[in-house]
Amino acid sequence: MGKKQLGRTTALPKKPGWLRAATSALLSNAIPGTLYHYTNHGGLIGILRGQKLWATNINYLNDLSEITLVFTLALKSLKTGKYRFKKKAKIPEVAEVLEELERDIGEDIYVCSLSDKEDDLSQWRGYSIGGIGYSIGFDGKILENISNKQTMNSKGPKILAPFELKKCLYSNEPSAESQIEYLILGIDQFINNNPRCNEATIKAFVRKEAGSIVTFLKHQKFAAEQEWRLASIGKINENSDKLEFREGKSMMVPFFEFSFMDRKEVIKEIWIGPTPNMEFAEHAIKQLLNKLQLTNVVVKRSEIPFRNW
């Protein structure tokens, strides 16, 4: 079989912004009724009291390939000739751009991880160390509604960076390959439509168009998580009062606050992870919920016979 011809599986759209629209369409999923955020004691107390989630800068997450995966796959496709690239003389320049973006595109992306699994062993292994894990169930539709109205910038120039709620793709899924094909197609088309383009303009184009691909594509080894992400993609205002920092294991970690203070009903339930003190844990959570006037929140116990204490 010959090389896959760009434009054979997808037409060559001319409308600006088609790449973002096409990649977003591949991420379209019906929002689950409930999405879960796994956390520990401190996280649970902070979320309930502050009525906020923390969206962490993607460069500081635990998957080392968070940023590099998209560009690694795109570079491999370019160098192996998997897709025909009309301007072959530009390939070294494009490769340099992709390698540079591996290092700096993540500074504008902030994410909060969620799952559609309420009582999941793989999540408890990560978040229930010593029997101190919880999963907070959020109403998916309300969360989506809040995300559409929220922006990370509140001081200085008004640069909107609304949050998106999408399910992640994994690198072994057919849609993931389509994402890479769209990216290559978009770069190829941009170069053809802009004969005088240079490394700087190509980089600006990819940075603008590839944010969703970078944010929602994960390595297949993480597929068991079936992760959803609440993410903000775009140039942020570093003077925003919503930009905060927390202590990490080896460095400070920047994050943005995602507030749901006006929609307390977004929290539907709380699952207590495996613990040797289930009754006391449940009693304490109910006391906290009562104190915070969150009495409609249902408390549930994990049914997984997992012990790590």
N, C-alpha and C positions, 0 to 999 in steps of 0.2 A: 504494500500500500504506500502511496505517496504521502508527502507531508500534508498536514491539515491546512487548508487554505483559509486564511482569515476572511471572514465575510461569507463563508460557505454555510456555517451553522448559524450565523447571525448577519443581518443586513448591516450596511454601513450607515448608521444614522448620522444626520448632519446637525441636529438640534443640539445647542450647547447644553452641557450637563447630562447628556444621555448616559455617560458611563456611571455616574452616581445613581441615576434612576435604574439602570440595568442591574447593577450590583445589589441595590436595595430590593429589587423585585425578587432576586434569588434568596433573600433573607426573609421574605414575607412568610409569616406563620400566624395561625390563629393564636391569640394570647390565651394561655390557660386560665382557668378560673382562679387558681391560686399559684403563686410563685413563692419559693422559699429561700430565705437567706440564712445560711449556717454561720453560727458565731459562738463565742464563749460567754462566761459570766459578764465580763466588762462590756463586751459588745451589746449584749442583750439589755443591760441596764442603761447604757448610753443611748441606744436606739429608742427605748420606751420613754425615757425621761426627756430626751432632746427632740423626739419626733423627727429624727433625721437619719439618713443613711450616708455612709461615706463612699464617695467615688474616688478610687485611688488612681494615681498616674500609672498608666499601663507599663511604663518602664520598670516599675517597682513590684510587679506581680511575680508569682513563683514559677511561672512557665518562662524559661529563658528564651524560648523561640517566639514569644508573643509578637514581637516586632519583626524579627528577621525572617520568619517563615514565608510570608508573602513574597518578599523580595528575593529570597533564596530560590523559591520555585520559579519566579519570573526570570531570574538570571539563568537558571538551568534551561528553561524553555528557549531563551534567546540563543544561548551558546550551543545548544544541541540542534537548533534549527527545527524544533518541534512545530512551530508555526512560521509560515513565510512572512518575512519582514521586508517590505519594499525598499526601504532605505538602508541597505546593508552597511553602507559607510558610516551610518550613525550608531550602529550597534555598540561599539566601544564607548561612545559618549553616553548612551542610554545605560549601559552596564555601570558606568561610573556614578551616574545619578542614583541608580537603585542601591548601590553600595553605600552612598552617602546617606540616603534616606533611612537605611537600616539603623543608622546611628542617631538620627535626630527627629524623625517624624513623630515618635511617641510622646514628645514633650507637650503636644496639644491634645492628647487623648486621655480621658479619665473614665474609669469604669467601676461599676459595682456588680458583683457576681451573684446570680440567683440560680435556682434549679427548679425543675417541675416535679422533683421527687421529695416527698415530705419526710421520709424515714429511710434514708439511704445509707447502707453500710460503708460505701467508699467515702462518703462525706463525714460520717461519724469518725472514721479512722483519722481524718485530718483535723476535725473540730471538737472531738469528744475526748481529748487526751486527759486522762485522769478523771474521767466522768464529769466533765464540765461543759458539755456541748448542748446547743439548742438550735432549732430551726424555726424561724419566724415566718408565718404564712401571710403573704400580702395578697389582697384582691388584685388580680391581674389587670382588669379593665380600669379600675380606679388608678392604679399605678401608672398605666399608660397615659391616662388623662392628665395626671399630674406632670408626667415627664414632658408632655407636649407644651406645657405652659411654663416650664422652668428654664432659667438661663443661669449660667455660672457667673455672669458679669454684673456687678452692681455699683462699681465706681469707675470713673474715667469714661472714655469713649464707649458708646453702647455697641458692642460687638456681640451679636447673639450667638449663643452656642447651646441650643436646646438639647435636651437628652432624648435618646432613642431607646426603645425597648425592643430587642431583637434576640432571636435564638442563634447561637453560634453554629457555624459550619465546621466540619472537621476535614482534615486534608485527604482522607480516603473517600470522601463523598463526591459523586459526579458534579454536584453544584460547585464544589470547591475548585475543580478543574476549570469550570466555566468562568469562575471569578478571575482566575489567572489569564484565561483567554481574553476576557473582556479588557483586562488591564493592558495586555500586549496590543490588542486591537486599538484601544484608545490612544496609546502612545504612538503607534504607527500612523494613525489617522491625524493626530495632532501635528506630527512632523511633516506629513504630506500637505496639510493645509497651511502650514507656516514654514515656508522654505528657508526663512532667515532665522529660524529658532536656534538657540544655543543651549548649552548645558543648564544655565540658570533658568531659562524659560521652560525647558522640559521638566526641570525639578519642581518649579512652581505649579505646573499643570498636574504632575503626579501627586504632589502633596495635597492639592485641592480636591482631586478626584478619587484618590485611593483610600481615604480615611476609613470608610466603612469596611473595605476589604481587610485592611490591617486589623481593625478593631474586632471583627466578628469571625475571623478565620483562625482556628486553633489546630494544633498538632493532633493527629488521630489517636495518639496514646492517651489523650485526655477525654476521649469520646464517652467513656462511662459516666462522666459528670453530667452530660446533656445540659450544658450550661446555657443560661439566658444572661444577657447583659443589659444593664441600664448604663448607657454610655453617652458622653458628650464629646463631640468631635469638632474641632475648629480652633482657630486662634483664640487663646484665652487672654483675659486681662489679669495680669499678675498682681495688680493692685486691688483686686476684688476682696471684699471682706469675707467672702465665702471660701477663699483659699486658706487652708490650715495645714498643720504638720503634726505628725504623730511619731512616736518612737518605734523604730523598726528593730530587727535583730542585729543589724550591722550598720544601719544608717537611718537618718531621718526620712520619713516618707510623706510626700505632698499629697493632699487630697482635697476634694471639694465637697461641701455639704449639700446633700439633696434633701430638701425639707418637705415634709408632708404634714406640717403642724395644723393646717386648716382642714385636713381630711383624716382624722384619727380613725375613722371606720375602715381605712385601708388595711389595718392589721386585723386579720380574721382569727388566727390561731397561733399557738406556740407549742412546738413539740420538744419534750425533754429528751435529750439523748441518753444512751445507756449510762447508768450511774448506780453505785451501790446504795445511794440515799434517795431513792425515787420519791417516797412519801414526803420527806422533808423538803425536797426540791420543788415538788408541786405546790406544797403549802406556801412556801416563800414566794413563788411566782404569783400565786393568786392574791397574796397580801399586797405585793407590789402593784399588780393590775388594779386592785381595789383603791389603793392610795392614789393612783394616777387617773382614776375614773375611766378605766378601760375594761369595764365589767362585762362587755359583750365578747371579749376575746376568749376563745375556747382553749383550754390547756389539755394537751394529750401526751401520752407516754409512748416512747419508742417500744416497739415490739420485737426488736432485734436482740437476740441473746449474745451480745458482744461485750467482752470484758477487757479493759486495758488499764486497770488500776491495781 
